[in-house]
Amino acid sequence: GHIIMLDRSPETQKAAEEALEAYPWGMQIGGGINSENCKKYLHAGASHIIVTSFIFSHGIINFENLKMLCNTCGKKRIVLDLSCKQMPDGRYIIATDRWQKLTDTELSETSLQELSLYCDEYLVHAVNAEGKKAGIDEKLTELLASSPIPVTYAGGIASIEDIEKIKLLGKRKVDFTIGSALDLFGGHIKYEEIRKYNDLHTDAESCN
């Protein structure tokens, strides 16, 4: 799972740190993370730090910041958030700042390969599908299957059938995360149902 801090207030940071301490190494954290504060959250118990804006500053990839982050906390502790919006021409463009600002970087097999040298995982929200609970972005899921490192998809999941689609289209390489559709957050999908499904299929795959 992951925790995203939506502001930089002391109250938000305190709540995030308390959550990390309650479940050491079980959660990733993002929201204003950079090379100066990343160790603070790792020491608090985060398994990984999630980064977007620090890397895509002013709409372009800042490889200097990316390398600085790797040197500070290590490639194995970094998740790059490559959440993206589909353009009219079908391309997916990485978006930052709560998905309000588009970068100049296309999410593609090439960029997935290039950026994998600097991180352990990807987190990708399908901006066009996010929050609608109306089904996944199938084309994006197929694209994510080309990632050379673990990748987690988010956006539009509304049923077990959607999770089965992710497994099929993602060639069993793409993980998933569910937010507003879960009953924990007022949605209609029961958390216990998802947990049991995940446990069942994880056990089955480990036996194959």
C-alpha distance (Angstrom), angle and dihedral (degrees) to the residues before:
residue distance angle dihedral
G1 . . .
H2 3.77 . .
I3 3.79 139.4 .
I4 3.80 119.8 -147.9
M5 3.81 119.1 -163.8
L6 3.80 106.4 -145.1
D7 3.80 94.4 -165.5
R8 3.78 138.8 17.2
S9 3.81 97.9 -119.4
P10 3.83 117.9 136.7
E11 3.80 89.0 -119.3
T12 3.80 92.8 56.4
Q13 3.80 93.2 46.3
K14 3.81 91.3 48.0
A15 3.83 92.0 50.7
A16 3.81 90.9 48.3
E17 3.79 93.0 50.3
E18 3.81 91.2 48.4
A19 3.81 89.9 52.3
L20 3.81 91.3 50.3
E21 3.79 91.6 49.1
A22 3.80 90.6 49.9
Y23 3.83 91.7 56.4
P24 3.83 107.6 25.9
W25 3.83 114.4 -156.3
G26 3.80 90.0 -3.3
M27 3.80 100.7 99.0
Q28 3.78 138.2 50.2
I29 3.81 119.7 -143.0
G30 3.78 135.0 -150.3
G31 3.78 141.2 166.3
G32 3.78 120.9 101.1
I33 3.81 94.2 -3.2
N34 3.79 116.9 160.1
S35 3.80 140.6 155.6
E36 3.80 91.7 -81.8
N37 3.81 99.8 53.5
C38 3.83 103.3 26.4
K39 3.80 95.1 94.5
K40 3.80 90.5 53.9
Y41 3.80 91.3 64.1
L42 3.78 94.9 40.1
H43 3.80 89.4 53.5
A44 3.81 88.8 48.4
G45 3.80 89.5 60.3
A46 3.80 108.5 -87.0
S47 3.79 114.8 147.7
H48 3.83 90.8 -151.3
I49 3.77 139.6 -1.2
I50 3.83 117.7 -126.0
V51 3.80 116.3 -141.7
T52 3.78 135.7 -173.8
S53 3.80 118.0 135.4
F54 3.81 94.9 42.0
I55 3.79 88.8 58.7
F56 3.81 99.5 37.1
S57 3.79 97.4 47.4
H58 3.81 115.3 170.1
G59 3.79 90.3 0.5
I60 3.80 98.2 -62.5
I61 3.81 133.9 90.4
N62 3.78 110.0 -92.7
F63 3.79 101.9 -153.8
E64 3.79 90.8 179.8
N65 3.81 90.3 61.5
L66 3.79 91.0 43.1
K67 3.80 92.8 53.2
M68 3.81 90.6 44.4
L69 3.81 89.8 54.1
C70 3.82 91.4 49.3
N71 3.79 91.0 50.8
T72 3.80 91.3 49.1
C73 3.78 103.4 47.2
G74 3.82 105.9 5.5
K75 3.80 132.8 -107.1
K76 3.81 91.9 -94.8
R77 3.81 92.1 64.0
I78 3.81 97.9 50.4
V79 3.80 128.9 96.2
L80 3.80 116.3 -174.9
D81 3.79 114.2 -147.6
L82 3.80 105.0 -141.7
S83 3.78 96.9 172.8
C84 3.78 107.9 165.7
K85 3.77 146.6 -170.5
Q86 3.78 124.2 -136.8
M87 3.78 114.3 -123.0
P88 3.83 126.0 -144.9
D89 3.81 88.8 -101.4
G90 3.83 90.9 57.5
R91 3.81 97.6 -106.2
Y92 3.79 121.5 129.4
I93 3.80 115.3 -130.4
I94 3.82 121.0 -163.8
A95 3.82 112.7 -116.3
T96 3.82 130.3 -158.7
D97 3.82 139.2 -172.8
R98 3.81 96.6 51.3
W99 3.80 87.9 -35.7
Q100 3.81 92.9 -65.9
K101 3.82 97.2 114.0
L102 3.79 123.4 58.6
T103 3.79 119.2 -146.2
D104 3.79 127.0 -149.1
T105 3.82 90.9 -109.8
E106 3.79 123.9 103.6
L107 3.77 117.9 -149.1
S108 3.79 102.2 -126.3
E109 3.77 141.2 139.2
T110 3.81 87.5 -91.0
S111 3.81 95.5 53.1
L112 3.80 91.6 44.1
Q113 3.78 88.8 55.4
E114 3.80 94.9 44.8
L115 3.79 97.8 48.1
S116 3.81 93.7 44.4
L117 3.81 87.6 78.8
Y118 3.80 89.0 71.2
C119 3.80 106.2 41.0
D120 3.78 145.3 40.9
E121 3.81 99.4 -135.2
Y122 3.80 144.8 3.4
L123 3.80 128.1 -129.2
V124 3.81 113.2 -160.1
H125 3.79 125.6 -175.9
A126 3.79 114.8 -167.7
V127 3.81 97.1 -133.7
N128 3.82 93.8 -163.8
A129 3.81 91.0 56.6
E130 3.81 100.8 32.1
G131 3.80 116.0 123.5
K132 3.80 95.4 -0.2
K133 3.83 96.9 99.7
A134 3.80 86.3 -150.0
G135 3.79 102.5 119.8
I136 3.78 137.4 -68.7
D137 3.80 130.8 -70.1
E138 3.79 98.3 -103.3
K139 3.79 97.3 -171.5
L140 3.81 91.7 52.6
T141 3.80 91.2 48.1
E142 3.81 90.0 54.7
L143 3.80 89.9 50.1
L144 3.81 92.3 51.3
A145 3.80 90.0 57.3
S146 3.82 86.6 74.3
S147 3.82 92.0 64.2
P148 3.83 113.4 119.0
I149 3.84 91.0 -150.4
P150 3.83 133.0 46.1
V151 3.80 114.2 -68.6
T152 3.80 131.6 -171.0
Y153 3.80 121.1 -151.8
A154 3.81 124.4 -151.9
G155 3.77 132.8 178.1
G156 3.78 137.6 85.0
I157 3.81 99.9 5.4
A158 3.80 106.1 158.1
S159 3.80 105.5 157.7
I160 3.80 148.1 10.7
E161 3.80 85.8 -94.9
D162 3.80 89.5 63.5
I163 3.79 89.9 53.0
E164 3.80 89.7 51.0
K165 3.81 88.4 52.8
I166 3.80 90.6 52.7
K167 3.79 89.5 52.2
L168 3.81 92.2 49.5
L169 3.81 100.5 40.0
G170 3.79 92.4 38.5
K171 3.81 91.1 51.4
R172 3.82 89.9 -125.9
K173 3.82 89.5 -64.6
V174 3.82 98.3 99.4
D175 3.81 123.3 80.9
F176 3.80 122.6 -159.1
T177 3.77 140.0 -140.1
I178 3.81 127.9 -162.5
G179 3.80 125.9 -155.7
S180 3.79 127.1 161.1
A181 3.82 94.7 15.3
L182 3.83 91.3 65.9
D183 3.79 119.0 97.0
L184 3.82 87.3 -127.7
F185 3.81 86.4 70.9
G186 3.79 98.2 36.1
G187 3.79 97.4 -84.8
H188 3.80 131.4 127.3
I189 3.82 101.8 -112.5
K190 3.78 112.4 93.8
Y191 3.79 113.5 -128.2
E192 3.82 91.2 -145.4
E193 3.80 90.0 54.9
I194 3.80 91.6 53.6
R195 3.79 92.6 44.6
K196 3.81 92.4 51.9
Y197 3.81 91.3 45.7
N198 3.78 91.5 50.9
D199 3.80 93.8 46.3
L200 3.80 91.9 48.5
H201 3.79 95.4 49.9
T202 3.80 94.4 41.1
D203 3.80 90.3 53.8
A204 3.81 91.7 46.3
E205 3.79 93.8 50.2
S206 3.80 92.9 47.2
C207 3.81 88.5 57.5
N208 3.82 93.6 53.6
